[in-house]
Amino acid sequence: MSDDELEKIMQKKYDEMLRHDIRKDEIESNAAGRTLVYLKDEDFDSFISEKRDVAIDFYADWCGPCKIMSPIFEEVAREVSSRVAFAKVNVDENPRISEKFYIMGVPTILYFKNGKLADKTVGLIPKTAFRQKIKEIFGA
């Protein structure tokens, strides 16, 4: 094995460890009152099964409508986070889960009720419409 190959393997492992540590910090800070969790491909399914009632915003950093939707999503999350879990998934960094749910455009919000996909919203929506959708699906 060459030094270059070894260096690449070590860098990959370091990056994985760093991502794991960041994810652990996000979970711990969420337990301490944070209203939003950033999910990765590897922890998506366990989060859905654990939290049961979840709204997830699929977004991309380069997406203009996503940048407008983000504060709306976060504001509603703060309003009802005691009854519904809120999470975000970056589609560019998490292609597996994005493909699994056929995310073709962003922003897309998936709503999981009792751990099952209940509904989906594609595109930018006003806060009142988003809040109403949360109320219809979760009663929150």
BAMI-770222 format. One record per atom (N, C-alpha, C): x, y, z; residue in three letters. Coordinates in pm, whole numbers, plus 50000, padded with zeros to 5 digits. Layout:
// BAMI-770222
XYZALA/...
//
This chain:
// BAMI-770222
500864988350000MET/500005000050000MET/500915012350000MET/500595021649912SER/501435033749901SER/501075043850009SER/501965053250029ASP/501715063950127ASP/500495072150089ASP/500305074449959ASP/499145082149914ASP/497835074949947ASP/497805061749924GLU/496615054049956GLU/496335054150106GLU/497375052450183LEU/497235052650329LEU/496745066350376LEU/497265076950319GLU/496845090450354GLU/495365092550323GLU/494895087550208LYS/493485088850170LYS/492585081250268LYS/492995069350305ILE/492215061350400ILE/492145068350535ILE/493275073550580MET/493305080550709MET/492425093050705MET/492465100350595GLN/491635112350582GLN/490155108750582GLN/489805097950512LYS/488415093550507LYS/487925089750648LYS/488715082350721LYS/488355078450858LYS/488225090650949LYS/489135099950934TYR/489075112251014TYR/487775119750985TYR/487435121050856ASP/486195128050819ASP/484965120950876ASP/484955107550872GLU/483835100050929GLU/483725102251079GLU/484845102151148MET/484825104451293MET/484335118451325MET/484765128051247LEU/484345141851268LEU/482845143251247LEU/482325137151140ARG/480875137651115ARG/480105131051229ARG/480595119851279HIS/479945112851390HIS/479905121751515HIS/481025128251545ASP/481075137051662ASP/480115148751647ASP/480025154451528ILE/479105165551505ILE/477675160751524ILE/477325149151470ARG/475975143651483ARG/475645141351630ARG/476585135951707LYS/476365133551849LYS/476075146751921LYS/476835157151889ASP/476615170351949ASP/475245175751914ASP/474805173651788GLU/473495178451747GLU/472385171551826GLU/472515158551847ILE/471505151151923ILE/471485155952068ILE/472655157552127GLU/472715162052266GLU/472145176052282GLU/472465185052189SER/471945198652202SER/470445198952175SER/469955189652094ASN/468515188952072ASN/467805184752200ASN/468395175352271ALA/467805170852397ALA/467785182152499ALA/468695191552484ALA/468775202852577ALA/467885214452534ALA/466985212152440GLY/466035222552404GLY/466115227552261GLY/466985221952182ARG/467075225852043ARG/465885220251967ARG/465355227751873THR/464125223751806THR/464345217051672THR/465565216251624LEU/465825211451490LEU/467045202251490LEU/466965191351413VAL/468075181951402VAL/468425180651255VAL/469715180251225TYR/470185177851088TYR/470485162951076TYR/469775156250985LEU/469915141850970LEU/470855138250856LEU/471435126450867LYS/472295120550765LYS/471635107550718LYS/472105102550603ASP/471585089950550ASP/471555079050656ASP/472635077950733GLU/472775066750826GLU/471905067550951GLU/471385079250985ASP/470565080051107ASP/469105083651080ASP/468735084650955PHE/467385088850918PHE/466325079250972PHE/466455066450939ASP/465425056550976ASP/465235055451128ASP/466325055551202SER/466195054451348SER/465525066851406SER/465795078551349PHE/465165090851397PHE/463655090251375PHE/463225085751257ILE/461795084751225ILE/461105074851319ILE/461705063351339SER/461055053351424SER/461035057551570SER/462035064951613GLU/462085069451752GLU/461115080951778GLU/461065090551688LYS/460265102651710LYS/458815101151668LYS/458545092451571ARG/457175089251524ARG/456525100451444ARG/456285112251502ASP/455655123451431ASP/456735133551396ASP/457015134551265VAL/458175142251221VAL/457865149951093VAL/458375162151085ALA/458375170050961ALA/459845171850922ALA/460165168350797ILE/461555169050752ILE/461665177650627ILE/462525187550634ASP/462785196750524ASP/463995191850446ASP/463775187750321PHE/464875184050231PHE/465265196750156PHE/466535200450164TYR/466985213250110TYR/468365211750045TYR/468795222549979ALA/470155223449926ALA/470685237349956ALA/471965238249984ASP/472575251150018ASP/472485261249903ASP/472475256549779TRP/472465265249662TRP/471055269649622TRP/470035264649688CYS/468625266549649CYS/468045279349709CYS/467655288749623GLY/467055301249669GLY/465775299349748GLY/464785291949694PRO/463555289549770PRO/463795282549904PRO/464835274049911CYS/465165267350038CYS/465605277550143CYS/466335287650098LYS/466805298050190LYS/465645306250244LYS/464585307550165ILE/463385314650210ILE/462565305650303ILE/462485292750270MET/461685283250348MET/462315280350484MET/463625280650493SER/464325276850615SER/463865284350740SER/463775297750739PRO/463305304550861PRO/461845301750893PRO/461035299150791ILE/459625295550812ILE/459565282050883ILE/460315272450832PHE/460365259050890PHE/460835259751035PHE/461885267451059GLU/462445268651195GLU/461485275551291GLU/460765285551243GLU/459815292651329GLU/458665283451371GLU/458115276051276VAL/457035266651309VAL/457585255651401VAL/458805251251378ALA/459415241151466ALA/459465246151610ALA/459835258551630ARG/459875264051766ARG/458475264551828ARG/457465266851747GLU/456095267951797GLU/455525254551843GLU/455845243651773VAL/455185230751802VAL/456155219251828VAL/457405222251858SER/458395211551873SER/458135202351992SER/457275206352084SER/456975197452196SER/456085185852152SER/455415187252037ARG/454515176751989ARG/454985170051860ARG/455795176951783VAL/456275171851654VAL/457785174151647VAL/458525164151598ALA/459965165751579ALA/460215171951442ALA/461195180651433PHE/461545187351308PHE/462995184551275PHE/463245181451148ALA/464605178251104ALA/464825183550963ALA/466095184450926LYS/466475188850793LYS/467455178850734LYS/467375177250601VAL/468285168350530VAL/468835175950409VAL/470145176950401ASN/470795182950285ASN/470845172350175ASN/470155174850063VAL/470035164749957VAL/471375161849890VAL/472255171649883ASP/473555169549819ASP/474465160749904ASP/474345161750034GLU/475195153950124GLU/474595140450160GLU/473315138450131ASN/472615126150170ASN/471785120750054ASN/472445116149949PRO/471725111849829PRO/470875099249849PRO/471305090349936ARG/470565077649953ARG/469145080150001ARG/469005088050106ILE/467665090450161ILE/466835099150067ILE/467495108249996SER/466795116649899SER/466235108049785SER/467005098449739GLU/466545089349634GLU/465435080149684GLU/465565075449806LYS/464565066349863LYS/463165072549860LYS/463085085549886PHE/461785092349888PHE/461515100549762PHE/462285097849656TYR/462085104249526TYR/462045119549537TYR/463005125149608ILE/463075139649619ILE/463645144949488ILE/462785151249407MET/463185156149275MET/463345171349272MET/462785178049370GLY/462885192549378GLY/462995196849522GLY/463645208049544VAL/463775213349680VAL/463285227749683VAL/462735231849795PRO/462525224249917PRO/461385214249904PRO/461525202949969THR/460455193149983THR/460345189850132THR/459125189950182ILE/458905186350323ILE/458115173350327ILE/458655163550399LEU/457965150950421LEU/457405150950562LEU/456195145650575TYR/455505145050704TYR/455305130450741TYR/455865126150853PHE/455725112450900PHE/454835112351023PHE/453755104551015LYS/452815102951127LYS/452935088651176LYS/453205086851304ASN/453405073551361ASN/454455065451285ASN/455505072351240GLY/456605065851172GLY/456375062751025GLY/455205066050971LYS/454875063250831LYS/454715076350754LYS/455145076350628LEU/454985088250545LEU/453505091350528LEU/453105103350569ALA/451695107250565ALA/451395117250454ALA/452365125850422ASP/452125136150321ASP/453445142250279ASP/453355151050178LYS/454555157050122LYS/454185170550063LYS/455055180350080THR/454885193550019THR/456135196449938THR/455965199949811VAL/457095203249725VAL/457045218049691VAL/458155224849712GLY/458235238949680GLY/458035247849801GLY/458245260549779LEU/458115270549883LEU/456645272649918LEU/456325272550047ILE/454955275250090ILE/454975285850200ILE/453915293850208PRO/453865304050314PRO/453735297650452PRO/454115305150553LYS/454065300150691LYS/452665295550728LYS/451635303150690THR/450265299350727THR/449885285850668THR/450285283350543ALA/449975270550480ALA/450755259150545ALA/452005261650578PHE/452825251550645PHE/452265248450783PHE/451925258650857ARG/451355256950991ARG/450045249050985ARG/449215252150884GLN/447945245050866GLN/448185230350833GLN/449175227650749LYS/449505213750714LYS/449945205950839LYS/450745212150924ILE/451175205851050ILE/449955202851137ILE/449035212251143LYS/447825210451224LYS/446955199051168LYS/446785198651036GLU/445975188150973GLU/446555174250998GLU/447845172950983ILE/448465159750992ILE/448665155251137ILE/449155164251221PHE/449545160551356PHE/448605165551465PHE/447675174351430GLY/446795180051530GLY/447515189651623GLY/448655194351580ALA/449475203251665ALA/449335217851626ALA/
//
